[in-house]
Amino acid sequence: MQTSLPKPTKSGHAAVNGVNYYYAVYGTGEPLLLLHGGLGQIEMFGPNLTKLAQSRQVIGVDLQGHGRTPLGDREISLVDMGND
């Protein structure tokens, strides 16, 4: 189940190893990176992200070929995504 999230304090795309990753930043404080599983996107964190952003800087990333991150020219590989 996906729910709406608060407006990010910063969002955009970052080119990493040939993939144009979408990211969004919420809240302030110590950084916390959230990575979704297969077939997911940032919105899947819903209420958890909202709660975490009350005391942390939460950074969400749509992985290659998911959400607002395009597939690009490279095949999806867990090893490559881990290296990114």
C-alpha atoms as a printed R data frame, in Angstrom:
   type eleno elety resid chain resno      x      y       z
1  ATOM     1    CA   MET     A     1  0.000  0.000   0.000
2  ATOM     2    CA   GLN     A     2  1.320  3.413  -0.954
3  ATOM     3    CA   THR     A     3  0.356  6.624   0.802
4  ATOM     4    CA   SER     A     4  1.090 10.254   0.111
5  ATOM     5    CA   LEU     A     5  4.239 11.708   1.606
6  ATOM     6    CA   PRO     A     6  5.007 15.204   2.874
7  ATOM     7    CA   LYS     A     7  6.610 17.581   0.394
8  ATOM     8    CA   PRO     A     8 10.357 16.854   0.198
9  ATOM     9    CA   THR     A     9 12.788 19.572   1.274
10 ATOM    10    CA   LYS     A    10 14.874 18.669  -1.774
11 ATOM    11    CA   SER     A    11 14.411 16.324  -4.725
12 ATOM    12    CA   GLY     A    12 15.889 15.712  -8.124
13 ATOM    13    CA   HIS     A    13 17.927 13.312 -10.183
14 ATOM    14    CA   ALA     A    14 21.572 12.305  -9.740
15 ATOM    15    CA   ALA     A    15 23.509 10.612 -12.537
16 ATOM    16    CA   VAL     A    16 25.439  7.642 -11.122
17 ATOM    17    CA   ASN     A    17 27.198  5.083 -13.327
18 ATOM    18    CA   GLY     A    18 24.913  5.772 -16.286
19 ATOM    19    CA   VAL     A    19 21.643  5.715 -14.316
20 ATOM    20    CA   ASN     A    20 19.697  8.915 -13.574
21 ATOM    21    CA   TYR     A    21 18.487  8.102 -10.028
22 ATOM    22    CA   TYR     A    22 15.567 10.051  -8.550
23 ATOM    23    CA   TYR     A    23 15.949 11.023  -4.895
24 ATOM    24    CA   ALA     A    24 13.906 12.962  -2.343
25 ATOM    25    CA   VAL     A    25 14.975 14.352   1.035
26 ATOM    26    CA   TYR     A    26 12.597 14.825   3.978
27 ATOM    27    CA   GLY     A    27 13.150 16.353   7.425
28 ATOM    28    CA   THR     A    28 16.356 17.374   9.179
29 ATOM    29    CA   GLY     A    29 18.790 15.672  11.507
30 ATOM    30    CA   GLU     A    30 21.067 12.664  11.191
31 ATOM    31    CA   PRO     A    31 20.787 11.213   7.639
32 ATOM    32    CA   LEU     A    32 18.951  7.938   7.075
33 ATOM    33    CA   LEU     A    33 18.895  6.320   3.614
34 ATOM    34    CA   LEU     A    34 15.807  4.276   2.680
35 ATOM    35    CA   LEU     A    35 16.079  1.800  -0.214
36 ATOM    36    CA   HIS     A    36 12.982 -0.056  -1.386
37 ATOM    37    CA   GLY     A    37 12.820 -3.652  -2.539
38 ATOM    38    CA   GLY     A    38 11.873 -4.975  -5.959
39 ATOM    39    CA   LEU     A    39  8.851 -3.407  -7.662
40 ATOM    40    CA   GLY     A    40  8.813 -0.576  -5.093
41 ATOM    41    CA   GLN     A    41  9.390  3.152  -4.958
42 ATOM    42    CA   ILE     A    42  9.832  5.842  -2.305
43 ATOM    43    CA   GLU     A    43  6.081  6.111  -1.637
44 ATOM    44    CA   MET     A    44  5.964  2.556  -0.284
45 ATOM    45    CA   PHE     A    45  7.550  3.841   2.961
46 ATOM    46    CA   GLY     A    46  4.460  6.048   3.559
47 ATOM    47    CA   PRO     A    47  3.715  6.622   7.264
48 ATOM    48    CA   ASN     A    48  7.099  5.215   8.334
49 ATOM    49    CA   LEU     A    49  8.978  7.816   6.294
50 ATOM    50    CA   THR     A    50  6.739 10.585   7.622
51 ATOM    51    CA   LYS     A    51  7.403  9.527  11.229
52 ATOM    52    CA   LEU     A    52 11.162  9.091  10.695
53 ATOM    53    CA   ALA     A    53 11.405 12.547   9.081
54 ATOM    54    CA   GLN     A    54 10.234 14.137  12.336
55 ATOM    55    CA   SER     A    55 13.693 13.547  13.836
56 ATOM    56    CA   ARG     A    56 15.950 12.498  10.927
57 ATOM    57    CA   GLN     A    57 16.950 13.647   7.472
58 ATOM    58    CA   VAL     A    58 15.397 10.841   5.432
59 ATOM    59    CA   ILE     A    59 16.742 10.277   1.925
60 ATOM    60    CA   GLY     A    60 14.631  8.104  -0.339
61 ATOM    61    CA   VAL     A    61 15.834  6.772  -3.695
62 ATOM    62    CA   ASP     A    62 13.866  5.188  -6.520
63 ATOM    63    CA   LEU     A    63 16.132  2.386  -7.732
64 ATOM    64    CA   GLN     A    64 16.932  1.719 -11.400
65 ATOM    65    CA   GLY     A    65 13.782  1.083 -13.447
66 ATOM    66    CA   HIS     A    66 11.479  1.894 -10.496
67 ATOM    67    CA   GLY     A    67  9.309  4.943  -9.750
68 ATOM    68    CA   ARG     A    68 10.836  8.080 -11.283
69 ATOM    69    CA   THR     A    69 14.209  6.486 -12.080
70 ATOM    70    CA   PRO     A    70 14.356  5.334 -15.697
71 ATOM    71    CA   LEU     A    71 15.686  1.926 -16.652
72 ATOM    72    CA   GLY     A    72 18.380  3.470 -18.837
73 ATOM    73    CA   ASP     A    73 20.654  1.540 -21.179
74 ATOM    74    CA   ARG     A    74 22.122 -0.836 -18.620
75 ATOM    75    CA   GLU     A    75 20.572 -4.109 -17.509
76 ATOM    76    CA   ILE     A    76 19.263 -4.279 -13.950
77 ATOM    77    CA   SER     A    77 21.840 -5.941 -11.720
78 ATOM    78    CA   LEU     A    78 21.801 -6.111  -7.929
79 ATOM    79    CA   VAL     A    79 25.604 -5.984  -7.937
80 ATOM    80    CA   ASP     A    80 25.615 -2.820 -10.084
81 ATOM    81    CA   MET     A    81 22.925 -1.155  -7.971
82 ATOM    82    CA   GLY     A    82 24.922 -1.988  -4.842
83 ATOM    83    CA   ASN     A    83 28.015 -0.429  -6.391
84 ATOM    84    CA   ASP     A    84 26.070  2.711  -7.302
